[in-house]
Amino acid sequence: MDINYILNPDYTLKKDSNRVILYSKRHVKNGGTIGWVSYLHPLQAMIFSLFTQERSFQDNVISLSQMMDMSVAKVYSFLEPFIENEENLKATWKGESIVFPKKMLINAKEAIKISEDNNKLSTVDLLSTKDVDIHTKRLQTFPLIFTFMLTNRCVTQCKYCYADTKTRVKKELSTERILQLLKEAYQIGVQNINLIGGEIFLHKDWDIILAELIKYGYEPDILSTKFPLTQKMVDRIEEIGFKNPIQVSLDSLDDQILENLICVKTGYASKIKETLRMLDNSSLNYQISTVLTKYNSSQESLLGIHDFVSQLKSLDNWDLRLAMDSIYQDANSLKISRNQAKEVYDLVTNHIKPNSTTTVDMDISLAEKEFFVAKEGSKSFEGAKCSALNNHMFILPDGQVTICEQLYWNPNFIIGNVANSSIQEVWNSDKVKNLLNLRQKDIQKQSGCKACNQFKKCFGESNRCWADIIKAYGNNKWDFPDPRCNKAPQMKNNLAYV
């Protein structure tokens, strides 16, 4: 075979204790699958890791033939389906599915290099792996994703905010330490890093941190802000080279509504409109987010925003979503009804979207979320799988680490501190192990989980929403059933849209 095929540079192979994780890099440039994660048997990983070396495809095939005591023809036959494959491929090992993404092996001459090759795994190390485990979904050696909360200070006091903005941070993590952590993340193979606030732009070194993220290929998916930006700030973001969207919050153009909803002074709406005009005249990508509550869900309010955004020539997207419940303040008094949510959805779908010059999306899933229906615990919960304790950790402004961005400084879920520990040390701390291995005898008597015969299976899935449990029942009942479970008690704070 004359063409030299290599492992797609979009993908990374990393040893993860007793298996290998295959995942896509932050940005794919060679037709790979964005956000891919799967686990391989070490022998499979060893095979594909050969195709990252600077040797010909034919030489690699001959090496595999010798290593595996197979004919060259059989090795070719095994590899052929992975060459420029347009569909995912599946294999099984001891009853477990192993899935490979599209475009596993691609033409070396056409491949676009993304970063330094970090797929050179030790063949000896892989072949000596014992007790191979491709079933456990939690990453065992490092988190795939983490989020930095640069500060919990903000320029607004939104009544619908789910964040803990009341805790006073005595000493924020130094910029020097943050930059060290970004380097460590790159070295250990973290896939993705995001930044949030509070308000990102209230951190004195936001631009230094953002530039460093981009340097390592960790450009955040989005920068969300309520800050009235200045032209100097817009110019600085352009200079840094940030390419993903800046999301500006625009809940209303009425100062009275904004005063009641996000506690700002008269004139704030004009400043945000000016921010949007500056972004519109820049090279930056930007979008608008509107959180729907009883204050701003009227047809008049939404059509007013629509009239304004229709004047913007470069707006990427207008995203509307329902207010979610918070651990830190009562959102029930803000919620519209389920019927009202459907009415707004109809307005957006049938009138605003067809007459809009930009993309308009409305997420109504919160209004449709069902509770007390799951019969098999967390295994049967619908929707996205929880990333807490599985592949994601959340770094608070003072360096303390929690498992979820809605839990913040809750002591039950603080798993370490990166001010004085490495990312991997925190990821494998004793506190993490305790949360992963909660025993039924440790559950309080009032909890429906105490005597449930599905306890081991349910908690083993690591898919319970700890934040929803606390929202529904209170901080001292964090070990109660997830309110989606049919064994959960009635909620003290109703999370449903009714």
DRENKOL-913037 format. One line per field, with one value per residue (C-alpha): residue in three letters; x, y, z. Coordinates in pm, 1 decimal. Each point is the difference from the previous one (the first is absolute). Layout:
BEGIN
code: (ALA|...)
X: (X|...)
Y: (Y|...)
Z: (Z|...)
This chain:
BEGIN
code: (MET|ASP|ILE|ASN|TYR|ILE|LEU|ASN|PRO|ASP|TYR|THR|LEU|LYS|LYS|ASP|SER|ASN|ARG|VAL|ILE|LEU|TYR|SER|LYS|ARG|HIS|VAL|LYS|ASN|GLY|GLY|THR|ILE|GLY|TRP|VAL|SER|TYR|LEU|HIS|PRO|LEU|GLN|ALA|MET|ILE|PHE|SER|LEU|PHE|THR|GLN|GLU|ARG|SER|PHE|GLN|ASP|ASN|VAL|ILE|SER|LEU|SER|GLN|MET|MET|ASP|MET|SER|VAL|ALA|LYS|VAL|TYR|SER|PHE|LEU|GLU|PRO|PHE|ILE|GLU|ASN|GLU|GLU|ASN|LEU|LYS|ALA|THR|TRP|LYS|GLY|GLU|SER|ILE|VAL|PHE|PRO|LYS|LYS|MET|LEU|ILE|ASN|ALA|LYS|GLU|ALA|ILE|LYS|ILE|SER|GLU|ASP|ASN|ASN|LYS|LEU|SER|THR|VAL|ASP|LEU|LEU|SER|THR|LYS|ASP|VAL|ASP|ILE|HIS|THR|LYS|ARG|LEU|GLN|THR|PHE|PRO|LEU|ILE|PHE|THR|PHE|MET|LEU|THR|ASN|ARG|CYS|VAL|THR|GLN|CYS|LYS|TYR|CYS|TYR|ALA|ASP|THR|LYS|THR|ARG|VAL|LYS|LYS|GLU|LEU|SER|THR|GLU|ARG|ILE|LEU|GLN|LEU|LEU|LYS|GLU|ALA|TYR|GLN|ILE|GLY|VAL|GLN|ASN|ILE|ASN|LEU|ILE|GLY|GLY|GLU|ILE|PHE|LEU|HIS|LYS|ASP|TRP|ASP|ILE|ILE|LEU|ALA|GLU|LEU|ILE|LYS|TYR|GLY|TYR|GLU|PRO|ASP|ILE|LEU|SER|THR|LYS|PHE|PRO|LEU|THR|GLN|LYS|MET|VAL|ASP|ARG|ILE|GLU|GLU|ILE|GLY|PHE|LYS|ASN|PRO|ILE|GLN|VAL|SER|LEU|ASP|SER|LEU|ASP|ASP|GLN|ILE|LEU|GLU|ASN|LEU|ILE|CYS|VAL|LYS|THR|GLY|TYR|ALA|SER|LYS|ILE|LYS|GLU|THR|LEU|ARG|MET|LEU|ASP|ASN|SER|SER|LEU|ASN|TYR|GLN|ILE|SER|THR|VAL|LEU|THR|LYS|TYR|ASN|SER|SER|GLN|GLU|SER|LEU|LEU|GLY|ILE|HIS|ASP|PHE|VAL|SER|GLN|LEU|LYS|SER|LEU|ASP|ASN|TRP|ASP|LEU|ARG|LEU|ALA|MET|ASP|SER|ILE|TYR|GLN|ASP|ALA|ASN|SER|LEU|LYS|ILE|SER|ARG|ASN|GLN|ALA|LYS|GLU|VAL|TYR|ASP|LEU|VAL|THR|ASN|HIS|ILE|LYS|PRO|ASN|SER|THR|THR|THR|VAL|ASP|MET|ASP|ILE|SER|LEU|ALA|GLU|LYS|GLU|PHE|PHE|VAL|ALA|LYS|GLU|GLY|SER|LYS|SER|PHE|GLU|GLY|ALA|LYS|CYS|SER|ALA|LEU|ASN|ASN|HIS|MET|PHE|ILE|LEU|PRO|ASP|GLY|GLN|VAL|THR|ILE|CYS|GLU|GLN|LEU|TYR|TRP|ASN|PRO|ASN|PHE|ILE|ILE|GLY|ASN|VAL|ALA|ASN|SER|SER|ILE|GLN|GLU|VAL|TRP|ASN|SER|ASP|LYS|VAL|LYS|ASN|LEU|LEU|ASN|LEU|ARG|GLN|LYS|ASP|ILE|GLN|LYS|GLN|SER|GLY|CYS|LYS|ALA|CYS|ASN|GLN|PHE|LYS|LYS|CYS|PHE|GLY|GLU|SER|ASN|ARG|CYS|TRP|ALA|ASP|ILE|ILE|LYS|ALA|TYR|GLY|ASN|ASN|LYS|TRP|ASP|PHE|PRO|ASP|PRO|ARG|CYS|ASN|LYS|ALA|PRO|GLN|MET|LYS|ASN|ASN|LEU|ALA|TYR|VAL)
X: (0.0|161.0|-202.3|130.4|-284.6|31.6|-223.3|-217.4|167.0|-349.5|17.7|205.0|85.3|73.4|63.8|-273.4|108.5|-112.4|-131.3|65.1|-222.3|-47.6|-130.0|-12.8|205.7|-161.0|-10.6|-25.8|145.1|11.6|-362.4|7.7|-297.5|-26.9|-29.9|83.6|83.5|27.6|209.4|225.5|163.3|374.7|77.4|-222.9|163.6|344.0|-93.1|-121.8|281.7|245.0|-156.2|113.2|364.5|199.7|3.6|-181.4|-334.9|158.2|276.0|-259.9|-201.8|308.3|79.7|-353.2|21.4|310.6|-127.7|-337.3|120.3|-248.2|46.3|42.8|-324.0|-193.7|143.3|-103.3|-344.7|-31.0|110.6|-190.0|-338.0|173.2|150.0|-194.2|-307.9|-309.8|-196.7|74.0|130.7|-80.4|180.4|-78.8|216.7|-145.4|-347.1|97.9|-31.9|307.6|-80.7|240.0|-78.0|3.9|322.8|228.2|281.1|50.5|241.8|316.6|56.0|-344.8|5.0|2.5|218.0|-176.1|258.8|305.3|-46.6|-90.4|-122.7|330.8|-105.9|236.3|-58.1|145.9|-225.0|-310.2|73.2|61.2|-338.4|-192.8|-371.3|-103.1|-316.9|-189.7|-330.6|64.2|-93.1|185.4|343.0|238.1|311.4|-103.1|-311.6|-74.8|-157.4|18.3|-146.4|167.0|-226.5|233.1|-206.0|-347.9|-21.6|-257.5|-140.0|-362.4|-203.6|-224.5|-293.7|14.5|375.1|94.8|349.3|124.1|95.9|-44.9|300.9|287.4|324.5|280.6|280.5|-45.7|231.5|299.2|35.4|343.1|-157.2|-279.3|258.8|188.8|-321.7|-64.8|344.9|-59.5|-335.2|168.8|271.9|-236.5|-239.6|-305.6|-231.8|-189.9|6.4|-270.6|-14.2|-297.4|-84.2|-152.1|121.8|311.9|86.1|22.8|314.2|299.3|191.2|-284.5|189.1|324.1|-189.3|-204.6|312.8|168.1|-303.0|10.0|375.1|-61.9|-295.1|-257.0|-204.0|-319.4|-320.4|-153.7|64.6|-322.0|-35.7|-233.7|282.4|-46.3|319.6|219.4|155.0|339.4|-121.1|-147.7|327.9|194.6|-216.8|61.4|373.3|11.8|-162.7|-307.5|-220.5|-291.1|-315.6|-25.5|-343.7|-161.6|-296.6|-298.3|-312.0|-186.9|40.9|-223.7|195.1|-286.8|-10.8|376.9|-3.8|-250.0|159.3|376.9|20.5|178.4|-37.9|-169.1|223.2|128.3|-206.3|152.2|351.2|-68.7|-145.9|318.5|208.4|-192.9|52.0|375.2|10.7|-206.1|263.9|288.3|134.2|-117.6|-274.0|-274.9|-344.0|-276.9|-157.4|-338.0|-120.5|-379.2|-186.5|-334.1|160.4|109.1|-201.1|-270.8|-47.1|76.0|331.4|120.6|-104.4|183.6|322.7|-66.7|-38.5|338.7|192.0|-138.8|212.5|320.5|168.7|246.5|-189.0|57.9|-289.0|-272.5|-50.4|-306.0|-32.2|-211.5|121.0|131.1|-26.1|281.7|142.0|63.7|-327.3|-365.5|-69.6|-360.2|-123.1|162.8|-121.0|-262.7|-245.2|49.9|-282.7|159.5|330.5|-175.0|-162.2|338.8|141.6|-280.1|69.3|369.7|-60.8|-284.1|70.5|349.3|206.0|-162.2|52.3|350.7|326.1|190.1|-36.9|-248.4|-19.4|-218.3|63.5|-325.8|134.8|-23.7|-376.0|-26.8|223.7|-171.7|41.1|-81.7|-11.1|329.3|-42.2|362.5|177.9|266.2|51.9|-337.6|23.6|-65.0|216.0|372.1|218.4|139.1|368.6|61.2|258.5|8.8|205.1|-38.1|108.2|-73.5|267.0|-131.5|161.3|199.8|133.4|-237.5|-141.2|-358.4|-168.1|-268.6|-31.7|-329.1|134.9|275.9|131.5|-228.7|242.1|-152.5|136.8|332.2|251.8|327.1|185.5|220.0|168.1|229.1|-79.9|28.3|-304.1|61.1|42.4|-338.3|-163.3|107.4|-36.4|-143.4|-309.5|-62.1|37.5|-246.2|-261.6|47.8|-33.5|-283.3|-132.9|-365.2|65.3|133.5|-328.6|-226.0|-310.4|-244.5|131.7|-187.9|343.0|67.2|-190.2|-31.1|90.5|139.9|247.1|318.8|-106.8|-141.6|296.2|240.7|-127.4|122.0|-290.7|-197.5|-36.0|132.5|-97.1|-365.3|-15.8|115.6|-227.9|-296.7|66.7|263.7|372.9|-32.0|-178.3|262.5|-16.9|-373.9|-125.6|29.1|-349.1|-25.5|-12.0|-340.6|109.3|74.7|-217.6|-195.6|228.3|23.5|85.3|-183.2|238.9|-270.3|-156.5|-375.5)
Y: (0.0|325.6|244.6|61.2|-4.3|136.8|29.7|307.2|293.8|99.7|-288.7|-61.6|-328.8|10.0|-281.1|12.4|-250.3|-339.7|111.5|271.2|299.4|113.9|354.1|286.2|310.1|332.9|98.0|-253.2|80.9|-337.9|-109.5|-152.6|-8.7|299.1|-95.7|-366.0|-218.4|-380.9|-265.8|-248.2|-322.3|68.7|-238.7|200.5|321.6|-148.5|-76.9|351.0|169.9|-146.8|214.1|322.6|-82.8|130.2|-330.9|-111.6|-172.2|-308.5|-13.0|26.3|-282.1|-220.8|84.5|-92.1|-322.2|-97.3|116.4|-172.2|-306.1|70.4|3.8|337.3|-64.6|-47.7|321.0|190.8|-156.9|113.0|358.6|57.1|93.7|274.5|172.7|320.6|-164.4|221.3|-179.5|-104.7|-354.4|-237.5|-292.9|-205.3|-132.5|-223.5|125.6|368.6|222.5|188.0|276.3|175.0|338.4|88.5|82.5|-205.4|-41.2|272.6|89.2|141.6|245.9|152.9|4.7|335.3|-4.7|139.6|-23.1|-196.2|-374.9|-134.9|-341.4|-180.4|-256.2|-254.1|-337.9|-179.0|195.1|-77.9|-369.9|-37.9|152.7|-225.5|-14.2|194.1|203.7|166.2|5.2|269.9|335.9|218.8|111.2|-153.0|214.7|353.0|204.7|47.9|341.1|262.2|342.7|299.9|238.5|299.6|202.3|-8.4|378.4|137.0|325.9|-107.0|-179.6|-216.2|-146.4|-311.0|-58.0|-355.7|104.4|57.2|366.2|68.0|-193.9|241.1|-127.9|113.8|-84.6|-81.1|-247.0|191.4|49.6|-164.7|-315.0|-1.0|10.0|-287.5|-203.4|67.1|-133.7|-306.9|-59.6|5.3|-238.1|-260.6|10.4|193.6|39.9|319.1|294.5|261.2|334.5|138.1|256.6|176.9|238.5|-108.1|355.7|106.7|-211.9|231.6|-245.5|-141.1|79.2|-169.6|-316.3|-2.2|40.5|-289.4|-223.0|71.8|-68.6|-351.7|-60.4|40.4|284.1|6.1|-100.9|329.8|310.5|99.0|352.5|263.4|253.7|315.3|-38.5|290.5|40.9|-64.5|-337.0|-95.8|91.9|-208.7|-307.3|39.0|40.0|-320.4|-187.8|-140.1|-154.3|-159.8|193.9|267.7|-41.4|320.4|-20.9|206.5|-75.1|316.9|346.8|147.6|155.7|-61.7|-370.7|-25.6|183.4|-254.6|-306.0|52.6|297.5|250.7|375.6|198.5|19.5|-358.3|-103.2|281.6|-109.7|-361.0|118.1|198.5|-308.9|-196.9|271.0|-2.6|-377.3|29.9|230.8|-225.9|-325.6|-192.9|-262.4|79.6|-112.6|107.9|-193.6|72.7|-171.7|-13.2|85.2|151.6|345.3|-21.0|-269.2|219.3|29.0|372.4|-58.1|-271.3|180.1|307.1|-200.3|-148.0|345.3|98.7|-315.6|24.9|313.7|-193.7|-127.0|-251.9|-161.3|-378.0|-113.7|106.2|-265.5|-2.0|-232.7|-40.3|99.3|-300.1|-64.5|104.0|-131.5|356.6|182.6|-70.2|-24.1|-120.7|355.7|81.4|-292.3|28.3|-289.1|-297.2|130.0|344.2|-159.8|-174.6|328.0|171.6|-294.3|35.4|374.7|-64.8|-287.2|145.2|372.9|95.3|-269.5|36.4|376.3|0.8|70.4|-211.7|-347.7|-9.6|-295.3|-66.6|-286.3|-112.5|-320.4|130.4|41.5|-358.3|-162.9|-286.9|-98.7|-315.2|-216.4|-195.0|-359.0|-114.6|285.1|206.2|-261.9|91.7|379.3|167.3|275.6|69.5|-204.6|183.7|87.6|51.0|-249.2|-157.6|229.9|357.0|208.1|359.3|233.7|276.7|346.9|-87.0|-324.0|-233.3|-265.5|-123.5|-259.3|223.8|366.5|25.1|-135.2|255.6|3.3|-274.3|-188.1|-338.1|35.8|181.4|-256.1|190.6|323.5|69.3|288.3|-260.3|-324.5|-116.1|-65.2|-374.7|0.0|168.3|-227.5|-305.5|143.2|-192.9|221.6|-106.8|-364.3|43.6|158.5|-270.1|-275.7|120.7|-289.3|-56.2|-11.1|358.1|134.2|174.7|-186.3|254.7|-58.2|-235.5|-127.3|-148.3|-323.0|3.6|-328.9|192.6|201.9|-155.7|18.3|352.3|156.3|-196.2|180.0|336.2|169.0|143.2|378.8|110.5|360.2|-88.0|-214.0|293.8|244.1|-227.7|-109.2|224.3|-7.0|-248.1|-251.4|-30.5|-382.3|-14.5|-155.2|202.8|153.3|-175.0|-335.1|-157.2|-66.1|367.8|185.7|311.5|295.8|270.3|239.3|-95.2|-10.3|-71.2|253.3|-26.3)
Z: (0.0|-118.2|212.2|350.9|253.0|353.6|303.8|-52.2|184.5|118.1|247.6|311.9|171.1|373.2|245.9|264.9|262.3|-132.3|-340.5|-259.2|-65.3|-358.9|-30.0|-243.9|46.7|78.5|-367.3|-282.3|-341.3|-171.7|-8.4|348.6|236.1|235.9|367.6|-55.7|303.5|9.9|172.5|-177.4|99.1|41.5|-286.1|-234.9|116.4|-58.4|-360.9|-77.7|191.9|-252.0|-269.2|167.9|-56.3|-290.7|-183.5|-309.0|16.3|-154.0|262.6|276.2|-151.6|-13.1|364.1|105.1|-196.7|193.6|339.8|-30.9|-191.1|-278.9|-374.4|-167.4|-189.8|324.1|147.3|-313.8|24.8|363.3|-72.2|-323.5|160.0|203.2|-303.5|-69.8|159.2|-30.4|269.8|358.3|37.6|282.0|158.4|309.6|278.9|271.9|-82.2|16.4|-307.2|-116.9|-246.6|-237.1|-156.1|-367.4|-182.3|224.3|-253.6|-259.8|-277.6|159.0|-286.1|47.2|382.2|176.8|309.8|307.5|277.8|99.5|-29.3|343.2|-115.1|39.3|254.8|147.8|-164.3|301.5|235.8|-207.6|-38.2|373.9|97.4|236.8|88.9|-308.6|65.9|-283.5|189.2|262.7|-150.6|248.4|-113.2|248.7|-28.6|-101.1|-82.5|-365.7|57.1|267.9|56.2|160.4|186.6|-10.7|247.2|148.9|-5.5|-243.7|-136.6|50.0|265.3|-215.7|187.5|-218.0|49.4|101.9|112.4|353.0|-27.9|371.3|128.7|57.5|-146.1|228.0|-240.1|-365.7|-169.1|-136.3|-372.9|22.3|148.4|-260.6|-278.6|164.0|8.2|-368.2|-82.9|218.8|-170.6|-340.2|113.5|146.4|-296.1|118.6|-298.6|75.1|244.6|45.7|180.0|187.5|268.2|183.2|-258.8|-189.5|-94.1|365.5|38.5|-37.9|-221.4|-210.2|-319.0|112.2|97.9|-322.0|-212.0|181.0|-54.9|-370.8|-7.8|128.7|-232.7|278.3|-143.8|212.1|-176.3|100.0|211.3|173.8|133.4|137.0|6.4|-210.9|-202.1|-106.1|-343.2|159.2|131.2|-337.8|-169.3|253.8|-60.8|-374.1|61.0|206.5|-287.7|172.0|-271.4|186.8|95.4|264.1|155.0|121.4|235.5|-113.9|203.3|-91.1|-145.9|272.0|289.4|241.9|-81.8|32.2|331.8|137.0|-160.2|15.8|239.8|-223.4|-24.8|-274.7|-304.2|12.7|-304.1|-205.5|99.0|-103.2|-330.5|-58.4|85.4|-262.3|-260.6|70.0|-37.9|-318.3|-146.9|104.4|-144.1|307.5|6.2|246.3|108.2|235.5|286.8|159.2|319.2|4.8|321.2|94.6|-37.5|-362.7|-179.8|-143.9|-372.8|22.4|178.7|-236.8|-316.1|131.5|26.0|-343.1|-154.9|141.6|-92.4|-353.2|-38.6|72.8|-314.3|147.1|289.7|4.6|213.7|242.7|264.8|226.7|299.9|308.9|345.9|190.2|372.4|227.3|326.1|111.4|-68.6|-66.4|-372.5|31.9|38.8|-334.8|-207.9|-264.7|-27.8|-229.6|-222.2|-13.5|-96.4|-288.3|-105.8|-6.8|-194.6|-255.2|-28.8|-58.1|-243.7|-203.6|-0.8|115.0|-174.2|-344.9|14.1|140.8|-178.9|252.1|148.7|288.4|238.2|302.3|241.4|160.4|155.1|359.1|-38.6|-126.2|260.4|179.4|364.6|202.7|-314.7|-17.4|117.9|-9.1|173.8|-172.2|-270.6|-149.3|34.7|-333.3|-142.1|7.0|233.1|302.9|-40.8|374.1|128.7|-348.4|-222.4|128.7|295.9|95.2|139.6|224.3|15.6|313.5|-146.4|179.4|-230.6|-10.7|-220.2|-152.5|-86.5|189.8|331.1|54.2|359.6|134.3|230.3|-89.1|-353.1|38.3|-125.4|35.3|-66.6|-302.3|182.1|153.2|-186.5|-359.1|-219.4|13.4|377.9|42.5|-258.5|200.8|350.6|294.4|-14.2|-358.6|93.5|288.2|-227.6|-261.4|257.7|221.1|203.4|68.4|373.6|-21.5|-141.9|250.2|113.0|-144.9|-352.4|-231.8|-112.1|342.9|-63.3|-380.3|-168.1|-300.2|207.2|-133.4|-363.7|32.2|180.8|-218.7|-307.4|140.1|-175.4|291.0|-14.9|337.7|-75.2|-71.4|315.8|213.2|-182.7|61.0|359.3|157.4|78.1|285.5|-225.1|-272.2|20.2|-77.1|-326.4|-317.9|-50.3|-337.1|184.2|64.5|360.4|69.4|253.3|-85.5|-53.5|263.5|-282.9|-318.1|-295.3|-256.0|-230.5|66.4)
